[in-house]
């Protein structure tokens, strides 16, 4: 057998135990960042999802769209107010959010997957009573030292208890891939904009998914400029407490911890800038992401490796990505 043929065969054989293990299982993937913007990465992602579907895995996609929303608000000359870096979503802004997320981005992703031979259906959290949320108020310390709660308008928050997975189960059992726009409904019937990571974590928890995968634009959880490939929840808490994980990565790892607490078996934060990142994380021994799981006990502490082929290290330490430990 020629070396190239042998190499291709070995790649397929490497994937076999992972396919066998995850076939028939639900996998929730948050689709965002560069993977949603770069045309080649978008098509690669769609092909990845179709392959997962064809080998019997049940992917559920939750997508973001922050940059596209900002662009549309600017084009429509709708002013945007920020409070401590958080966007305030008024009624006019929410109309744009819903139009961009549920009307444009969602249907583009559906079309991409269907054009590659998959079966995708686009919904939002408002469809089939999928997601009911409560308004999210920003908690901060006022000038007088007292705690105050500042309204962010039509921005919501939710947990696994707020997800009714019936419509997702129906779609999965009919061999469709649900594509979810992160919009929920409030108790008063108003639409609420939900952080896509939060929505993905809540959906994964409600489905008791095998995996939650968050696509990011970072090379990994970094400790002393080294990529961490595997973390136990207690390691994550320690790294947050000592300042190794900071900033915008804290909500992502917190989302993973919450999903694990609610029964998701494995959570991954992977580098979506890598072509076919989902397949590499799912079906190879090395992968492209950080696994957070209870499988790492005290005898299997933080596993650290440096990947010379990773994208450049960001300046802020503690950002998330790199290295798979999918496990079989």
Buried (B, 14 or more C-beta within 10 A) or exposed (E): EEEEEEEEEEEEEEBEBBBEBBEEBBBBBBBBBBBBEBEEBBBBBBBBBBBBBEBEBBBBBBBBBBEBBBEBBEEEEEEBEEEEEBBBBBEEBBBBBBBBBBEBBBBBBBEBBBEBEBBBBBBBBBBBEBBBBBBBEBEEEEEEEEEEEEEBBBBBBBBBEBBBBEBBBEBBEEEBBBBBBBBBBBEEEBBBBBBBBBBBBBBBBBBBBBBBBBBBBBBBBBBEEBBBBBBBBBBBBBBBEEEBBEEEBBEBBBBBBBBBEBEBBBBBBBBBBBBBBBBBBBBBEBBBBBBBBEEBEEEEEBBBBEBEEBBEBBEEBBBBBBBBBBBE
